Amino acid sequence: MSQTPVFLISSGRCGSTFFSDAIHSHPDMLSVSELIEPVIPVPFLDKTPHLTGKEFFALLSAPTMDERIDIWRSSMTPECLYMPQQRNKVSLLLCYAIPLLSDEPECYLRQLEKQVAEFPLATGPEHFLRFCELLKDLHGKKVWVERSGGSLPHCKDILECWPKAKIIHFYRDGRDVACSMRSHPIFRMFVMKRLGLDWRNETTPDIVEF
């Protein structure tokens, strides 16, 4: 029987990566890390279409946003644990989540693809739960926790998909978060993208209204 979904959400720059590493070090717990893009729609949170396992995996392993790839290519952030040579393989799944689980990320990705392709027709949220359960079983864990920095904007969608999910809200003093985000290239890019501005512009607005 599947466990109750557990999501650790935050605005980012709150220390959730450290907490995720602590979860991952526990012998009974699995951290499923960084599968939720902060500022764009997340396909597997759409409850409408029914997908084959192959279609779901294509969404889950799709390349991350171009702006993130450009930043990673110029200077990998500490959270990015693996960088494939081919640009079209630079995904959150391969670069963030899988390196926590395997020393051979691309080989592990291919193994997962074969197994997920056998999933029966289902909605994105149903596939996602099945995927997390698969990872948990493959690594002999008892509990999985999904943790994505910056996932807070998607909290409403997460609860609509899984009303009984357990939500752990990781937070930090907002002033400290703002200062940390300003010095972090990924989060500067997120702000500029939300404002419709060129993220390569070195001048980030001091005051942002969403």
ABEGO torsion letter per residue (X at the ends): XBBBBBBBBBAEGAGAAAAAAAAAABAABBBBBGABBAABBBAAABAABBBBAAAAAAAAABBBBAAAAAAAAABBBAABABBBABAAABBAAAAAAAAAABABAAAAAAAAAAAAAABBBBBAAAAAAAAAAAAAAAAGBABBBBBBBGAAAAAAAAAAABAABBBBBBBBBAAAAAAAAAABAAAAAAAAAAAGBBAABABBBABBBX
